[in-house]
Amino acid sequence: QSVLTQPPSVSAAPGQKVTISCSGSSSNIGNNYVSWYQQFPGTAPKLLIYENNKRPSGIPDRFSGSKSGTSATLGITGLQTGDEADYYCGTRDSSLSADVVFGGGTKLTVL
Amino acid sequence: EVQLVESGGGLVKPGGSLRLSCAASGFIFSNAWMNWVRQAPGKGLEWVGRIKTKSDDGTTDYAAPVKGRFSISRDDSKTTVDLQMNSLKTEDTAVYYCTTNYYLSGFDIWGQGTMVTVSS
């Protein structure tokens, strides 16, 4: 299983808001920036959020990120059918097993 | 255009070896820490390893499942980074992505991925 814990799936109706949680520990989220990635089937991941709450150029402000302690949250407002994708959180880790860790991913369904 | 293009994937038997390559363009490759991330079929993302820039000593780090079997090297003159995979196991079957955190602190540039299948 993944070092970071995400819900396997979330769903909401078009126009609504959804949040995706990412839980870790002091060796990863607690002391490092969190990034979020969006991935459509058969394509490479795309950076959505970096440094907990910053959006790369071109990412709509419907996407937001936050972090508190050893957990992080991705928020998406004004849901669109085109937002249906897998979402992953990622961060550095100070353990010996891996320098970078990801969550198991969350499948977003826009009903 | 900023781009990463992986190559070298394919079918290999357990215990075999394979070498993946990633060609970079559109940015100053010698300034980039280069990473490999893999994704097993139907599974999530897993960090494989990284090579730092030569100015940062060019050292490598690996995830525990591949340490001692995989090695990463870079050629700044060719702007390529390679992943040498030895003693392959069925659980190494995955799409392998080349990625870097060049402009931002997250992985902001990704290749399209190359599929590696380890099967007898």
HADDOCK unambig.tbl for C-alpha pairs under 7 A between the chains (distance, minus, plus):
assign (segid A and resid 35 and name CA) (segid B and resid 106 and name CA) 5.70 0.50 0.50
assign (segid A and resid 43 and name CA) (segid B and resid 112 and name CA) 6.74 0.50 0.50
assign (segid A and resid 44 and name CA) (segid B and resid 110 and name CA) 6.58 0.50 0.50
assign (segid A and resid 44 and name CA) (segid B and resid 111 and name CA) 6.92 0.50 0.50
assign (segid A and resid 44 and name CA) (segid B and resid 112 and name CA) 5.63 0.50 0.50
assign (segid A and resid 44 and name CA) (segid B and resid 113 and name CA) 6.87 0.50 0.50
assign (segid A and resid 47 and name CA) (segid B and resid 106 and name CA) 6.83 0.50 0.50
assign (segid A and resid 47 and name CA) (segid B and resid 107 and name CA) 6.40 0.50 0.50
assign (segid A and resid 47 and name CA) (segid B and resid 108 and name CA) 5.51 0.50 0.50
assign (segid A and resid 50 and name CA) (segid B and resid 105 and name CA) 6.29 0.50 0.50
assign (segid A and resid 50 and name CA) (segid B and resid 106 and name CA) 5.32 0.50 0.50
assign (segid A and resid 51 and name CA) (segid B and resid 105 and name CA) 6.66 0.50 0.50
assign (segid A and resid 97 and name CA) (segid B and resid 63 and name CA) 5.63 0.50 0.50
assign (segid A and resid 97 and name CA) (segid B and resid 64 and name CA) 4.81 0.50 0.50
assign (segid A and resid 98 and name CA) (segid B and resid 62 and name CA) 6.66 0.50 0.50
assign (segid A and resid 98 and name CA) (segid B and resid 63 and name CA) 4.47 0.50 0.50
assign (segid A and resid 98 and name CA) (segid B and resid 64 and name CA) 6.32 0.50 0.50
assign (segid A and resid 100 and name CA) (segid B and resid 47 and name CA) 6.02 0.50 0.50
assign (segid A and resid 101 and name CA) (segid B and resid 47 and name CA) 6.48 0.50 0.50
assign (segid A and resid 102 and name CA) (segid B and resid 45 and name CA) 6.30 0.50 0.50
assign (segid A and resid 102 and name CA) (segid B and resid 46 and name CA) 6.59 0.50 0.50
assign (segid A and resid 104 and name CA) (segid B and resid 44 and name CA) 5.16 0.50 0.50
assign (segid A and resid 105 and name CA) (segid B and resid 44 and name CA) 5.89 0.50 0.50
